[in-house]
């Protein structure tokens, strides 16, 4: 698993993934900016606070944006993954598993549909983790456990669905639930590191392609 994670991380910065990386970074940053602008607009128009409270929020605004972005990255990158899943997975399979039958494209509509469902669930989990910031330690547990489970489950199933039916993908995931969960924790770990977390869609997809191959060969 660690070898697969290391290989996936190195692939992020290879020439083959450079175009996809720039596209993922651009879309991720654009989505984050839009979400932050929407949050600030909603707060300004629907929440009335005393002047001293507004000043305090302004002083801590930058820190709040950094902290908030950590919790926003997992759901935002889930949407990006739907756009580029096939491109990333196909490239990994071509380079590392040329003798294996190639996966079939999910199609943009199906991938985005799965990603939207994934996005909604991740937003809910990360909102809970964000509200738990007032309870030291608990919020980190909620962040890693919630995101680890969801990121592992969804990325694994999306990659496997390129080769198997959705039902077979879920069956394979359940049969290897511990491996998938631990893989999800690895992805959640990267998603919590500022700047590097912008590369989560490429890393997670490439990583899960390697893990799928390991699982199929009994080497996980």
C-alpha positions in Angstrom: 0.0 0.0 0.0 2.7 2.5 0.9 4.6 1.6 -2.3 1.5 2.2 -4.3 0.9 5.6 -2.5 4.5 6.6 -3.2 4.2 5.7 -6.9 0.9 7.6 -7.2 2.4 10.7 -5.6 5.4 10.6 -7.9 3.1 10.3 -10.9 1.4 13.6 -10.1 4.4 15.6 -11.3 5.4 13.5 -14.4 5.0 15.1 -17.9 2.2 12.7 -18.7 0.0 14.2 -15.9 1.2 17.8 -16.2 -1.8 19.0 -18.4 -4.3 17.2 -16.1 -2.5 18.6 -13.0 -2.8 22.2 -14.3 -6.5 21.7 -15.2 -7.3 20.1 -11.8 -5.5 22.9 -10.0 -7.3 25.6 -12.0 -10.8 24.1 -11.5 -10.1 23.4 -7.8 -8.9 26.9 -7.1 -11.8 28.4 -9.1 -14.4 26.3 -7.2 -12.8 27.2 -3.8 -12.9 30.9 -4.6 -16.6 30.7 -5.7 -17.5 28.8 -2.5 -15.7 31.3 -0.3 -17.3 34.3 -2.1 -20.7 32.7 -1.7 -20.1 32.0 2.0 -19.0 35.6 2.6 -21.9 37.0 0.7 -24.4 34.9 2.6 -22.8 35.8 5.9 -22.9 39.5 5.1 -26.5 39.5 4.0 -28.1 37.1 6.4 -26.1 37.5 9.6 -26.1 40.6 11.7 -23.5 41.0 14.4 -22.3 43.8 16.6 -19.4 45.9 15.2 -16.8 44.4 17.6 -17.8 40.9 16.5 -17.5 41.9 12.8 -14.0 43.4 13.4 -12.9 40.2 15.2 -14.1 38.1 12.3 -12.2 40.3 9.9 -9.0 39.9 11.9 -9.3 36.2 11.9 -10.6 36.0 8.4 -7.4 34.8 6.8 -6.9 32.0 9.3 -10.5 31.0 8.9 -10.1 30.8 5.2 -7.1 28.5 5.5 -8.8 26.3 8.1 -12.0 26.3 6.1 -10.2 25.4 2.9 -8.9 22.2 4.5 -12.4 21.1 5.1 -13.6 22.2 1.7 -10.9 20.4 -0.3 -12.2 16.8 0.0 -15.7 17.6 -1.5 -14.3 20.1 -4.1 -11.7 17.6 -5.3 -14.5 15.0 -5.5 -16.2 17.0 -8.2 -12.9 17.5 -10.1 -12.2 13.8 -10.0 -15.4 13.2 -11.9 -14.1 15.3 -14.8 -10.7 13.6 -15.1 -11.1 10.2 -13.6 -11.0 8.3 -17.0 -8.0 10.3 -18.2 -6.0 9.7 -15.0 -6.9 6.0 -14.7 -6.2 5.3 -18.3 -2.8 6.9 -18.1 -1.8 4.9 -15.1 -3.1 1.6 -16.7 -1.2 2.4 -19.9 2.1 3.0 -18.2 2.1 0.4 -15.4 -0.3 -2.3 -16.6 0.0 -2.5 -20.4 -0.6 -6.2 -20.4 -3.9 -6.0 -18.5 -7.3 -5.3 -20.3 -7.9 -1.6 -20.3 -10.8 -0.1 -18.4 -13.9 1.2 -20.1 -14.7 4.9 -19.8 -17.4 5.7 -17.3 -18.5 8.6 -19.4 -18.5 12.2 -18.2 -22.2 12.3 -17.3 -22.0 9.1 -15.1 -18.7 10.2 -13.5 -20.0 13.7 -12.7 -23.3 12.2 -11.4 -21.4 10.0 -9.0 -19.1 12.9 -8.0 -22.1 15.2 -7.2 -23.6 12.6 -4.9 -20.1 12.1 -3.4 -19.8 15.9 -3.1 -23.0 16.3 -1.1 -22.1 13.6 1.4 -18.6 14.9 1.9 -19.9 18.5 2.4 -22.1 17.1 5.2 -19.3 15.2 6.9 -16.9 18.1 6.7 -19.5 20.6 8.0 -19.9 18.4 11.0 -16.1 18.2 11.4 -15.9 22.0 11.0 -18.5 22.6 13.7 -16.5 20.3 16.0 -13.5 22.6 15.9 -14.6 23.8 19.4 -13.9 20.3 20.8 -10.1 19.7 20.5 -9.1 16.4 19.1 -12.7 15.3 18.2 -12.8 17.4 15.1 -9.6 15.7 13.8 -11.0 12.3 14.5 -14.2 13.2 12.7 -12.3 14.6 9.7 -10.0 11.7 9.2 -12.5 8.9 10.0 -15.3 10.5 7.9 -13.2 11.5 5.0 -11.0 8.3 5.1 -14.1 6.1 4.9 -15.8 8.1 2.2 -12.8 9.0 0.1 -11.6 5.3 0.1 -15.0 4.0 -0.7 -15.9 6.4 -3.5 -12.5 6.6 -5.3 -12.1 2.8 -5.1 -15.6 2.1 -6.6 -15.2 4.8 -9.3 -11.9 3.2 -10.4 -13.2 -0.3 -10.2 -16.4 0.6 -12.2 -14.1 1.1 -15.2 -13.7 -2.7 -15.2 -16.7 -4.2 -13.3 -20.4 -3.5 -12.9 -21.4 -1.1 -10.1 -22.7 -4.1 -8.1 -19.4 -6.1 -8.5 -17.4 -3.0 -7.6 -19.3 -2.6 -4.3 -18.9 -6.3 -3.6 -15.1 -6.1 -4.2 -14.9 -3.1 -2.0 -16.8 -4.8 0.8 -14.6 -7.9 0.5 -11.6 -5.6 1.0 -13.1 -3.0 3.3 -10.0 -2.8 5.6 -7.6 -2.2 2.7 -10.0 0.4 1.2 -10.4 2.1 4.5 -6.7 2.4 5.1 -6.2 3.6 1.6 -8.9 6.3 2.3 -6.9 7.4 5.4 -3.9 7.9 3.2 -6.0 10.1 0.8 -7.5 12.0 3.7 -4.0 12.6 5.0 -2.9 14.3 1.7 -6.2 16.2 1.6 -5.4 17.8 5.0 -2.0 19.2 3.8 -2.4 22.8 2.4 -1.2 23.3 -1.2 -0.6 19.5 -1.7 -4.2 18.9 -1.1 -5.0 20.5 -4.5 -3.4 17.4 -6.1 -5.9 15.1 -4.3 -7.9 14.1 -7.5 -4.9 12.9 -9.4 -3.2 11.2 -6.4 -6.4 9.5 -5.2 -7.3 8.1 -8.6 -3.8 6.9 -9.5 -3.5 5.4 -6.0 -6.7 3.5 -6.2 -5.8 2.1 -9.7 -2.7 0.6 -8.1 -4.7 -0.7 -5.1 -7.4 -2.2 -7.4 -4.6 -4.1 -9.3 -3.1 -5.3 -6.0 -6.5 -6.4 -4.7 -7.3 -8.3 -7.9 -3.9 -10.1 -7.7 -4.2 -10.7 -4.0 -1.2 -8.6 -3.0 -2.9 -5.8 -0.9 
